């Protein structure tokens, strides 16, 4: 049964026949994402859903049957332990896929929750597989998205196991800003959609440790707090933040 929102955004018909689709070898991340979204919209019957902060896309334990792609906004993936504790295990941006964890068992393993106003594209997994038979490039994009998810989880685990508290927070900020930059968005000032407690939960740190790490990064002039709020953070040089994470020297411009 369609939700009220889905009823307002009915299944989109195929925009162009597969033979007319453009060549999808693209030179940068923003173009890659735009091309991927164009291909999915042109080949898979989908439903567009506008969501707001706190809206749940799916919950752990629900029957799996649909995958989702972020067209706009920011989303967190939350795992709930048997004792009720919640752990933020993933962050998703435009062009990221949601729901892969449900394929193996037939049930979603986590909750997917919107962190601000955005738009989700949802479609039947079976419909996607049928479309892949007719459009092999789509199957390649599906495998590519799965591979990116695996690589991201590996990098996140490596960060938790090897980095100091300050470097862990710096790596988190760098990842957020770089994700925006790769999508053609402004990255020198980011507005975090997560509280200090959520950041600590994601990074395996206490809220006090997160706050102290942010203060030390600010003292090193790697970040600045914007005047309008502590969630708005300016990053003078993204490369300097990356160098700090990897233990390199700060650029001379930050030492003056």
Secondary structure, DSSP 4 states (H G I P E B T S, - for coil): ---HHHHHSPPPPPSS-GGGPPP---SSHHHHHHHHHHHHHHHS--EEEEE-TT-EEE-TTSBP-EEEEEEES-EEEEEE-TTS-EEEEEEE-TT-EE-GGGTTTSB--SEEEESSSEEEEEEEHHHHHHHHHH-HHHHHHHHHHHHHHHHHHHHHHHHHHH--HHHHHHHHHHHHHHHHHHTT---SEEE--S-HHHHHHHHT--HHHHHHHHHHHHHTTS-EE-TT-TTEEE-S-HHHHHHHHTTPPPPHHHH-
